[in-house]
Amino acid sequence: MFTVHVPAMTARQDVRAISASISDVPGVQTLQADLATRTVQVTGPVDPTAVTAAVIAAGFAVAAATDGSPPPGIPRTGGRPVDTFFSTDTTGLPEATRQQSLDIADGDELQLRLGPVAKQLAGTTVRMLAYNGSIPGPTLRVRQGSQIVVHVTNDTDLETTVHWHGLRLENRYDGVPGQTQTPIPPGGDFSYRLPFVDPGLFWYHPHVREDYTQEMGLYGTVLVDPAEPDYWPPAHRDVVLTLDDVLLEDGVIAPFSRTETDYAAMGRYGNLLLVAGETDLTLTARTGEVLRLWLVNTANSRVFRVALPGARMKLIGGDNGRVEQEQFVDYVTLAPSERAVVDVLVDRAGRYALEHRTPDRIYRLASISVTEEAAAPPLAEVFGRLRSAPELTAERRQLDRWLAAPPDKVIAVVAEMDMGDMGMGDMDMGGMGEMDMGGMDMGHDGDMGHEMPKGHDMPGVPDDAGDGIEWEDHMVEMNRAMTSANMHWRLLDRTAGRDAPPDDWRFTVGDRVKLRVVNEADSDHPMHHPFHIHGAGRFLVLARDGTPEPNLVWKDTVLIPTGQTVDLLFDVTHPGRWMAHCHIAEHMHSGMMFTFTVTPAATS
């Protein structure tokens, strides 16, 4: 360990500047800064002279270098050390538990606690974060039209909020730090009042350092049962599945800096897939059973394409309710934060594999073991019927005028990379063209996934990756080096010739607004983006590159592949100051967000 005394280090901003400089020194493995003693400790086979030079280059004077003890004459005045990396220590932590489903009635109150846990992953014990001790947090099952209160206590070492993703609710309970609420400090608490306006699957997660907290396990689901009795077709059983990935390195979840967001170019892709928080999930079913899979992508960046070969799969719903027309599908594609509701019929005994199928590879997500016992009542006949949603059929009838209308607002996605701040000169650029999948431990009894053969016969899946979606991280070292300091993601208002951040968008409750989102292919780093609008309303996808959307569904997030232009019809229902952003966590923290205002409707 090597210790440097920095007399002028008095604030967290100083820690950030010094940490950013020292992190580039070869051999640095761990940094820890202590504001009370104004020292920086560095571990690893590092050159002390280089560390001292880095601190000086950051604009700070170095008083002394020691062997690890605070310099004489600088007494410790109390206070917690300020670590520049979040802890990975599992000592004394309770073991993470399995997710629970909680049936909650109208008017009930729920206690939700955030805290660190120890979890077994791929043969090692890692430090993670959990809601009520489980990863994922509990599924809250409620009825449409009900309202509950959730009391949140923060037992982590980071301030936090809870964002109730997809719920249309009062602005003050939306969970955006500094905008709708003051962040909950460590040891603090906050109460959220949640109404459930729409049926469907929703989820909750922090909105402070989302890149870190979601990766560490802070996410849970909300299943809202419809008030309309036959809203959904019949099924035997509901199964809620979160789809996630984590990045393991040297037996721990790859470290996160407290002071900046890394992997900012593409987002942090994991090398271990988790389904419902497990690496080896096995479900059981009976022959002829119809399982309703409620799928939500909680990963930082990865897009999932989910298939169940050998079973029939029917798409019945999306983000905020049912689809216009039910349809049989071979797979569903989910960007971060998107949801899909699919019914699957397993009509013969045996073992089925739920898979993530990219154009290049197949990964096993979970398995379903189907017994010889017949499911009752039989639902095969009703499963074969494709129903339509009357409320969305009505929307279809008035769609032509919206398709023909010019957009009310136009927003463009732009990437700006500052290559001069990357320190790329000493970086091994070889091997960036393809991710080293040898470390892609899927954790399923050694089944790491296999190559998708060229000329495969999977319907709808191309033989190449030219679909505008980055299925893997193909520039690992470069992506790791990109931080919120040198990778800048922008959402720019291009309405009527403008070219600036959308800082003055104002709507009124009751408005319907046509938004055009352009994912520019000629920016510094074009890639897909899941564009999310907070609970001011919901939207329909009208068209992609001018082609009308064939199957409508109310949404709060839309996946926009590279180069695509998407038109949205935004139905504005709730007043307040709201956020819109990319749901790749690292992109949001690198600038890909903006806020807009909704005013109440005029009263007579």
Protein Blocks (a to p, Z undefined) as FASTA:
>chain_A
ZZdddfklmbfklmmmmmmmmmmpghiabdcddfklopacdedjddfklmmmmmmmnopa
cfbdcehiacehiacebdjdddfbdcfbfghiacddddddddddehiacdddddddddde
ehiacddddeehiacdddddddehiacddddddfbfbdcddddehiacdfklnopghklo
ccddehiacddddddfbgcddddddfehkllmmmnopacddddddfblklpacdfbdcdd
dddddddeehiacdddfkbcehklnopadfbdceehiabbccdddehiacddddddfbfk
lccddddehiacddfbdfkocdfbdcddfbdcddehiacddddddfbgcddddddddfkb
ccdfbdcdddfbdcdddfklmmmpccddfklmmmmmmmmmmmmpccfbdcdddddddfkl
nopmmpcfehklpccfklmcghpghiabpaddehiabehiafbfknopafbdcblmlmmm
pcfklpccddddfeghiacddfkbccdehiacdddddddfkbmbdcdddddddfkbccdd
fbgghiacfbdcddfbdcddehiacddddddfbgcddddddfbfklmmnopacddddddd
ddZZ
